[in-house]
Amino acid sequence: MANIKSQIKRNRTNEAARLRNKAVRSEVKTRTKNAEAAIAAGADDAAELTTAAIKAIDTAATKGVYHRNAAARRKSRLMRDLNGADAG
């Protein structure tokens, strides 16, 4: 446990940020998983689920949860899978 007053306060701030970031990451994972499952199954709503996943990824990048390049990579992989499913 920290003895320094500013570090005790900083720990509280870090914990709050950790919980917020965890919620955003969880949302991205859930939406991505749903989109990937729909793409694999060839579902009709795969495009809508992919759009929702990309929106969640963009939000996470805006909030600083993911680096913008990591977000772009995730979106690129989702779109590659979606377009590959359409072509194949």
Buried (B, 14 or more C-beta within 10 A) or exposed (E): EEEEEEEEEEEEEEEEEEEEBEEBBEBBEEBBEBBBEBBEEEBEEBBEBBBBBBEBBBBBBEEEBBEEEEBBEBBEEBEEBBEEBEEE
